């Protein structure tokens, strides 16, 4: 612009002198602009009006000058050697005369340069005019590699240096390409967001920003594109590629084209640059202050402070320091691509946000501009990303890396204000799409994996009772997949909602501590069994519904006076089976390893009933976790004496080979034997206990009915109310559908039809007799399994008083014999996995009298089956194959 103001010498001969000039003058100009912005935005707005007027007048002067010089002018001449452009040569010295300036350049060593001797010298007008037809010469690309000479055409003889001195020939100081031009040109259009950055200072931002932005885009695009075409049709090809104007002494080409005088362009260019800088220094500090106020980036909080006049002084100082770093760099061309990256990323993210909000149909996204379409935003995003990598792929990666680091820092530290983001919207849409896809049909066997619903019992302080159960779930999932943890509180939800919320927080804390990934919830129900049934039926969504239920073993079911412990467990087993879900019941959960423990040994699988392969899949999943990683699998299957054990073992090994599961296989033969005295006595004790509990329950209920009958006897009532209750007695071994008629005033005087004649009227004496009978029932102590004649004699004494059911004896015999085999083979195993027998069906007898009967027998059989084992996992499949030999 003003070569005579160079402080460090002739910059046309030394590029470093030009960069030093940039540093000095740039620093001074930055200080002036900083003071102007510090005065206030009102002053900047007033100055912007003056600058805009000068810029408009300069643009008009350029257009007028181009058409005024339609035939060209003689203000600028180029000295050309052959087809190469020369510098530092006055028009009068542009000749090959011996002893002249050029002769001294090329023949200084006594022998002239071959190219100098072969080529002629010519003077070429720099501004040729639109009529010259130079537009077609400038239409083709002329990109050069670093060090190549600027010449007409791309002939290697004219552009290659051939290891010769460059003398005063003009050459490319860097490799040029279309991407480099984009990086240099793009900063000239970065003011597109100026209106948005100053939205807080606008009276009606919704109206002003669209009008101003679109008007600016149309105006600048028209000016830039038209100037590019007009310059190409006016200026010589060599002069257009002379980056610093070295061939014309550093003069400004456009200034020598303008009308009426070059000073119009010089002043206009200066004010245009100054105005653009002021706009940036006005918007950037306010944007920085807004980010600091929102608490998005915690370390920027000090820059949220405003001055007494409401100006972001601290943010302005930081902005000036950042600008000064760019000025000290000197070579602005090196900085332009990096600056372009950040601008492009900003514009790309704006386009991405607009497109996502539209595609996701966010309710709060209501653009006022009616001509908007999401395709435009998507095209803008694509262009921004393309230009980033076209300009400089490594600068693009650096900018993206910095953006990711900033985002992760914000995510890690947490922002005070959450304005919402498109990523959550994408996640919701993706989840919805995936759920709908999963709902299209049942998953293939090879895609089956346990989606766990864990039913956690709570203590009185609403904390989980068995923490190791959470560890087991985490180990089973091995950090993959989701789990749902549900607990129930007995009562009314309207009264215990606060306690449910506290219990949910306690569940979440334990899940975080035990690294269980998933969700938790606490339900309040008036009936625990019904609440668990509702949870089993309703928890989950679409294809993400749980398919596996984990429930703890009711350890105190024998000692508890309340039958709710075993009743809830049994009902849950029934409901899970009805829902065709897999069921896992860990027994001895307190002996299971914690989340950080590591154990070694064997995991024994007792494969008694085929359950779809779940018994084999579970230990494989457990071994994926580091706690069970060092354990080996052993598979035991039970065969009868008449079975071919060798063939069974061979087939099972081949099956495991196809499943790609490494495990030892052993076939255990169960011999038929007589029922031992221990089995008979264990069965007898079980049925005696059932009988005693039934009589005690009957006694308690009938006493209440007798009292009610006495009260009714002394109070005349018009209704003919019966003074006694009819209760049905039946043998537990009988599987009949029977009923009774019962009148109970505590149950809202509901009357049921009589279904069975096996009833007995109870009086006060009968109640006393029942109590006496219950008190006289004795339970013999458990004998050793190896007891001889003494045990048999005790069993005979008991048999004389009470005869057990033959079916119960057979089932107890099977449980005892199987337990003996399991303990013998797996006493040192770290975990024993076996089938969970199916629960007894609920009968009318169990519903009506709430008696233990079959349910109590079922619990007793499970106790006998797992007796003497420290860690047991009882498994019941969901009725479908969960493992396949196909990958």
Secondary structure, DSSP 8 states (H G I E B T S, - for coil): --GGG-SSS-TTT-HHHHHHHHHHHHHHHHHHHHHHHHH-HHHHHHHHHHHHHHHHHHHHHHHHHHHHTTT--SS-EEEEETTEEB-S--GGG-S--TTSHHHHHHTTTSS--HHHHHS-EEEEESB--GGG-HHHHSSS-----TT-B-BSS--HHHH--TT---TTB-B-SS---HHHHHHHHHGGGGGGGHHHHTGGG-SSHHHHHHHHHHHHHHHHHHHHHHHHHHHHTTB-HHHHH-TT-GGGTT--HHHHHSSS-HHHHHHHHHHHHHHHHHHHHHHHHHHHHHHHHHTSSGGGGGGG---TTS--HHHHHHHHHHHHHHHHH--HHHHHHHHHHHHHHHHHHHHHHHHHHHHTT-TT---S-TT--HHHHHHHHHHHHHHHHHH-HHHHHHHHHHHHHHHHHHHHH--SS----HHHHHHHHHHHHHHHHHTTS---GGG----EEEE--B-TTSSBS-THHHHHHHHHHTT-S-EEEEEEEES-HHHHHHHHHHHHHHHHHHHHHTT--EEEEEEEESSHHHHHHHHHHH-S-GGGS--EEEE---TTTTT-SSTHHHHHHHHHHHHHHHTT-EEEEEESGGGS--TT---EEEEEEEE-S--SSHHHHHHHHHTTSTTTTEEEEEEEEEEETTS-HHHHHHHHHHHHHHHT---EEEEEEE------HHHHHHHHHHHHHHHHHHHHHHHHHHHHHHHHHHHHHTS--SS---SS-EEE---TT----------BGGGTTB------S-EEE--HHHHHHHHHHHHH--------TT--HHHHHHHHHHHHH----HHHHHHHHHHHHHHHHHHHHHTT-SEEEEE--------HHHHHH---HHHHHHHHHHHHHTTT-SSEEEEE--SS----S--
